[in-house]
Amino acid sequence: MRRSVLGLAVVCLAAANPAAAAEPVQTPPVLETIGLWLAANYDLPLAQPPALVTAPAIELVTMRYGAGSTVSSPEVVAVYDEGVNTIFLTAGWTGRTPAELSVLVHEMVHHLQAAAEMRFACPGEREALAYRAQDAWLRLFGTDLKSTFSIDPATLLVATVCTH
């Protein structure tokens, strides 16, 4: 399935209320491993793991873009909400594939950036490291962002550059 750059999880600071139909997910043991891997490879701090919650895709769209957004649900697969220290994943997320785990890697970067109180010129600047780490994770399994999510270098540039 082809997914745009928006198809990957991006940081969401605007969500004030957790999704109403959210379901807690048992924290997978691999979450600590992902945190250690990110700390060792990307100069990010170790931190307590965030809560993991699944929610309907439409709620993730609302969390990311606000009520009334015209973005289609399949384009948002996860959101990190710094305010409640929670990664919201699409309902049905299992973490059983390298691609699904790479979404968790992407969001864990945002969690660790928040733990380090890192500040960015724009949201795109924050995304650059998350995409780089996600691509590196996928490469450990013989794939990459382009082949897994149809995210090529030009799309990444657009997603990670500050336009103001």
SULDALIN-V123893 format. One record per residue. N is the residue number from 0. RES is the residue in one small letter. PSI is psi in degrees with one decimal (* if undefined). Layout:
BEGIN
N_RES_PSI ; N_RES_PSI
END
This chain:
BEGIN
0_m_131.4 ; 1_r_131.4 ; 2_r_141.1 ; 3_s_176.7 ; 4_v_-29.7 ; 5_l_-14.8 ; 6_g_-19.4 ; 7_l_153.6 ; 8_a_140.9 ; 9_v_158.9 ; 10_v_142.1 ; 11_c_109.8 ; 12_l_-9.0 ; 13_a_-16.3 ; 14_a_114.6 ; 15_a_-30.6 ; 16_n_133.1 ; 17_p_155.0 ; 18_a_136.9 ; 19_a_-38.2 ; 20_a_23.7 ; 21_a_145.6 ; 22_e_122.8 ; 23_p_146.2 ; 24_v_135.8 ; 25_q_130.6 ; 26_t_119.1 ; 27_p_145.2 ; 28_p_-27.3 ; 29_v_-17.5 ; 30_l_-42.7 ; 31_e_-38.7 ; 32_t_-42.8 ; 33_i_-43.8 ; 34_g_-44.0 ; 35_l_-42.4 ; 36_w_-43.4 ; 37_l_-42.0 ; 38_a_-40.7 ; 39_a_-32.5 ; 40_n_-16.7 ; 41_y_19.4 ; 42_d_43.0 ; 43_l_153.1 ; 44_p_156.9 ; 45_l_146.7 ; 46_a_159.8 ; 47_q_139.6 ; 48_p_149.6 ; 49_p_167.6 ; 50_a_149.4 ; 51_l_132.0 ; 52_v_139.6 ; 53_t_150.2 ; 54_a_156.5 ; 55_p_143.9 ; 56_a_-38.1 ; 57_i_-33.7 ; 58_e_-35.0 ; 59_l_-38.9 ; 60_v_-45.0 ; 61_t_-41.7 ; 62_m_-40.3 ; 63_r_-44.3 ; 64_y_-9.4 ; 65_g_161.9 ; 66_a_143.5 ; 67_g_7.9 ; 68_s_147.9 ; 69_t_6.2 ; 70_v_137.3 ; 71_s_147.1 ; 72_s_-41.8 ; 73_p_-11.5 ; 74_e_-14.3 ; 75_v_116.9 ; 76_v_-12.8 ; 77_a_156.6 ; 78_v_136.0 ; 79_y_127.2 ; 80_d_104.0 ; 81_e_-34.5 ; 82_g_-32.3 ; 83_v_11.1 ; 84_n_50.5 ; 85_t_137.9 ; 86_i_120.5 ; 87_f_125.5 ; 88_l_152.1 ; 89_t_138.4 ; 90_a_136.5 ; 91_g_-8.4 ; 92_w_132.4 ; 93_t_-23.4 ; 94_g_21.6 ; 95_r_-2.7 ; 96_t_156.3 ; 97_p_-36.3 ; 98_a_-46.5 ; 99_e_-40.3 ; 100_l_-31.2 ; 101_s_-30.3 ; 102_v_-40.8 ; 103_l_-39.9 ; 104_v_-48.5 ; 105_h_-49.2 ; 106_e_-32.1 ; 107_m_-33.5 ; 108_v_-46.5 ; 109_h_-38.8 ; 110_h_-45.8 ; 111_l_-33.0 ; 112_q_-42.7 ; 113_a_-41.1 ; 114_a_-33.6 ; 115_a_-1.4 ; 116_e_38.9 ; 117_m_142.3 ; 118_r_149.3 ; 119_f_153.6 ; 120_a_-29.5 ; 121_c_165.1 ; 122_p_-35.6 ; 123_g_-37.4 ; 124_e_-37.0 ; 125_r_-32.6 ; 126_e_-26.4 ; 127_a_-51.0 ; 128_l_-37.7 ; 129_a_-43.7 ; 130_y_-39.0 ; 131_r_-44.9 ; 132_a_-40.3 ; 133_q_-43.2 ; 134_d_-41.9 ; 135_a_-40.2 ; 136_w_-47.7 ; 137_l_-37.4 ; 138_r_-27.3 ; 139_l_-22.1 ; 140_f_16.1 ; 141_g_20.7 ; 142_t_-172.6 ; 143_d_179.2 ; 144_l_-38.1 ; 145_k_-49.5 ; 146_s_-27.1 ; 147_t_-40.9 ; 148_f_7.0 ; 149_s_37.1 ; 150_i_106.2 ; 151_d_172.7 ; 152_p_-36.9 ; 153_a_-41.8 ; 154_t_-40.8 ; 155_l_-41.0 ; 156_l_-47.0 ; 157_v_-37.8 ; 158_a_-19.9 ; 159_t_2.0 ; 160_v_144.8 ; 161_c_127.3 ; 162_t_10.4 ; 163_h_*
END
